[in-house]
């Protein structure tokens, strides 16, 4: 098992402890019925997000490498989605599966390059099964090096342990974001919390970037960040580190990644 080179000393106790407020306005990690094991439509998410005061959501269904995930044409056809629905900006995304030790993804580049935001993560039954820290780390580092990848999802997954020091340093060097995944502390990937705290603290010390995602599989969970925010507070993480803290910060991040920001003007016209 990986042993961290640093320790996180809790500075505050309680969910409301810490010197920062976290009012995160964008949820970049939502799964619809097109993921095969989620239960809400895009419109249901947009409506729920609007009611909760979110500014933007990203539809990030699983790639086809996961059983029941979206097919290639699903991702190609995301262009038909309105840019604004129920007063919420809609971003076109994917949670692609890292399918081999070389960091290969389960969508072709010609589709990935058309999306507003590309997530990538390790999932069971998609090619890699967490055989060793070395193999998991090699695959994740290769995905980070992929210029089309913007965010690595739940890199603290205990089913796929990695050399987190190497992952954090690579992400910072490549200008990528590592995700603090709220669902990892509620429904799945239980046991992620301590590794996540260490990851977040290290990102902060190196001036790196974080994404906070609900990983919702039903619309009522959109914008649910409470457990993730507890970790941000405990590690005294500045909101400026969070790429989806506001729509302006998200646009800045995507601009730094060389992404097409046409959606910003399209959303204003919608």
C-alpha positions in Angstrom: 0.0 0.0 0.0 1.2 3.5 -0.9 2.5 5.5 2.1 2.3 9.3 1.8 5.3 11.5 2.1 3.3 14.0 4.1 0.7 14.2 6.8 -2.5 16.1 7.1 -3.0 17.6 10.5 -6.6 18.5 11.0 -6.8 22.2 11.9 -10.5 22.4 12.5 -13.3 20.2 13.8 -16.9 20.1 12.6 -18.5 20.4 9.2 -18.5 24.2 9.4 -14.9 24.6 10.5 -12.4 26.5 8.4 -11.8 30.0 7.2 -13.3 29.7 3.7 -16.9 29.5 2.5 -17.6 27.1 -0.4 -20.6 28.0 -2.5 -19.7 25.8 -5.6 -21.8 26.9 -8.5 -21.0 24.3 -11.2 -21.4 20.5 -11.1 -19.2 18.9 -13.7 -20.0 15.2 -13.0 -23.5 14.1 -13.7 -24.7 10.8 -15.1 -28.0 10.4 -17.0 -30.0 7.4 -18.2 -27.5 7.2 -21.0 -24.9 5.8 -18.5 -27.1 2.6 -18.2 -27.1 2.7 -14.4 -28.3 6.2 -13.7 -31.9 7.3 -13.4 -32.5 10.9 -14.6 -32.7 12.7 -17.9 -30.7 15.8 -18.9 -33.8 18.0 -18.5 -34.4 16.6 -15.0 -30.9 17.5 -14.0 -31.2 21.0 -15.5 -34.4 21.6 -13.6 -32.9 20.3 -10.3 -29.8 22.4 -10.8 -31.8 25.5 -11.5 -33.8 25.0 -8.3 -30.6 24.6 -6.3 -29.1 27.8 -7.8 -26.3 26.1 -9.8 -24.9 28.1 -12.8 -23.8 25.2 -14.9 -23.8 21.4 -15.2 -21.8 19.0 -17.3 -23.4 15.9 -18.6 -20.6 13.3 -18.2 -22.0 9.9 -19.0 -19.8 6.9 -18.9 -18.0 5.9 -22.1 -18.9 2.8 -24.0 -16.2 0.7 -22.3 -18.4 0.4 -19.2 -21.4 -2.0 -19.6 -24.5 0.1 -20.4 -22.4 3.3 -21.1 -23.2 5.7 -23.8 -22.5 4.6 -27.4 -20.3 6.7 -29.8 -23.2 8.4 -31.4 -24.5 9.5 -28.0 -21.4 11.6 -27.4 -21.3 12.8 -31.0 -24.9 14.0 -30.8 -24.5 15.9 -27.5 -24.3 19.0 -29.8 -28.2 18.9 -30.0 -28.5 19.8 -26.3 -29.5 23.4 -25.6 -26.7 25.5 -24.1 -29.1 26.8 -21.4 -32.0 24.9 -19.9 -34.0 26.0 -16.9 -31.6 28.9 -16.6 -28.6 26.5 -16.3 -25.7 26.3 -18.7 -25.3 22.8 -20.1 -21.8 21.5 -20.9 -21.1 18.5 -23.0 -18.7 16.0 -21.4 -17.9 12.4 -20.8 -16.4 10.3 -18.0 -14.2 8.2 -20.3 -12.8 4.9 -19.1 -9.0 4.4 -18.9 -8.9 1.0 -20.5 -5.2 0.0 -20.6 -1.8 0.5 -19.1 -1.0 3.0 -21.8 -3.8 5.3 -20.6 -6.0 4.5 -23.6 -9.6 5.8 -23.5 -12.8 4.3 -24.8 -13.7 7.2 -27.1 -11.9 8.2 -30.2 -10.0 11.6 -30.3 -12.3 13.0 -33.0 -15.2 12.8 -30.5 -13.2 13.8 -27.4 -12.0 17.0 -29.1 -15.5 18.1 -29.7 -16.5 18.0 -26.1 -16.4 21.0 -23.7 -14.7 19.0 -20.9 -13.2 15.5 -20.8 -13.0 13.4 -17.6 -11.2 10.2 -17.4 -11.0 7.6 -14.6 -10.4 4.0 -13.7 -13.4 1.7 -13.4 -13.8 -2.0 -12.9 -14.6 -4.3 -15.9 -13.3 -1.8 -18.4 -9.8 -3.2 -19.1 -7.8 -2.7 -15.9 -8.7 -4.3 -12.6 -6.3 -2.6 -10.2 -3.7 -5.4 -10.4 -0.9 -3.3 -8.8 0.0 0.2 -7.7 2.6 0.4 -10.5 0.2 -0.6 -13.3 -2.6 1.7 -12.0 -0.2 4.6 -11.7 1.3 4.0 -15.1 -2.2 4.1 -16.7 -3.3 7.2 -14.8 -0.1 9.1 -15.6 -0.6 8.3 -19.3 -4.1 9.6 -19.2 -3.0 12.8 -17.5 -0.4 13.2 -20.3 -3.2 13.0 -22.9 -3.8 16.6 -24.1 -7.5 15.9 -24.5 -8.1 15.0 -20.8 -9.0 17.8 -18.4 -10.0 16.1 -15.2 -9.1 12.7 -13.5 -12.1 11.4 -11.7 -11.8 9.8 -8.2 -8.0 9.2 -8.3 -8.2 8.2 -4.6 -10.3 5.1 -5.4 -9.1 2.4 -3.0 -9.9 -0.3 -5.7 -7.2 1.3 -7.9 -4.4 2.5 -5.6 -1.8 4.7 -7.2 1.4 6.5 -6.3 -0.4 9.7 -5.4 2.7 11.8 -5.1 3.5 11.0 -8.8 -0.1 11.6 -9.9 -0.4 14.9 -8.2 2.9 16.1 -9.5 1.9 15.1 -13.1 -1.5 16.7 -12.8 0.1 20.0 -11.6 2.7 19.9 -14.3 0.1 19.2 -17.1 -2.4 21.8 -15.8 -5.0 19.1 -15.2 -7.5 18.9 -12.3 -7.9 16.0 -9.9 -11.4 15.4 -8.6 -12.8 15.3 -5.1 -15.8 13.1 -5.7 -18.6 13.5 -3.2 -20.1 10.1 -4.0 -16.9 8.4 -2.9 -17.8 9.3 0.7 -21.4 8.4 0.5 -22.3 5.5 -1.8 -19.2 4.0 -3.6 -15.5 3.7 -3.3 -15.8 3.9 0.5 -12.4 4.2 2.2 -11.3 7.0 -0.1 -11.4 9.8 2.5 -7.8 9.7 4.0 -6.2 9.4 0.6 -8.3 12.2 -0.7 -7.3 14.5 2.2 -3.6 13.8 1.4 -4.2 14.4 -2.3 -6.0 17.7 -1.6 -3.3 18.9 0.8 -0.6 18.1 -1.7 -2.4 19.8 -4.6 -2.7 22.9 -2.4 1.0 22.9 -1.5 1.9 22.8 -5.2 -0.7 25.3 -6.4 -2.6 22.7 -8.4 -6.2 22.4 -9.4 -9.2 20.5 -8.0 -12.6 19.7 -9.4 -15.4 18.9 -7.0 -18.1 16.6 -8.4 -21.3 15.1 -7.1 -21.0 12.1 -9.4 -24.8 12.1 -9.3 -26.7 9.2 -10.8 -30.1 10.8 -10.0 -31.1 14.4 -10.3 -31.9 15.0 -6.7 -28.1 14.5 -6.0 -27.0 17.2 -8.4 -25.0 19.8 -6.6 -24.5 17.7 -3.6 -21.0 18.5 -2.4 -21.3 18.4 1.4 -18.9 15.6 2.1 -16.4 16.9 -0.4 -16.6 20.4 1.2 -15.8 18.9 4.6 -12.5 17.7 3.1 -11.8 21.1 1.6 -12.4 22.7 5.0 -10.3 20.2 6.9 -7.4 20.7 4.6 -7.9 24.5 4.5 -8.2 24.5 0.7 -8.6 27.9 -0.9 -11.7 28.1 -3.2 -9.5 29.5 -5.9 -8.1 25.9 -6.3 -11.5 24.6 -7.3 -12.1 24.9 -11.1 -15.9 24.7 -10.8 -16.3 27.2 -7.9 -17.9 29.6 -10.4 -18.7 29.8 -14.0 -15.9 32.4 -14.4 -13.3 30.2 -12.8 -14.4 27.2 -14.9 -14.1 29.3 -18.1 -10.6 30.4 -17.0 -9.6 26.8 -16.5 -10.9 25.6 -19.8 -9.3 28.6 -21.6 -6.0 27.5 -20.0 -6.6 24.0 -21.5 -7.0 25.5 -24.9 -10.7 24.6 -25.1 -13.2 26.2 -27.4 -15.2 28.6 -25.2 -18.0 29.2 -27.8 -20.4 27.8 -25.3 -20.1 31.0 -23.2 -21.6 33.2 -26.0 -24.0 30.5 -27.0 -25.3 30.3 -23.4 -25.8 34.1 -23.4 -27.9 33.9 -26.5 -30.0 31.0 -25.3 
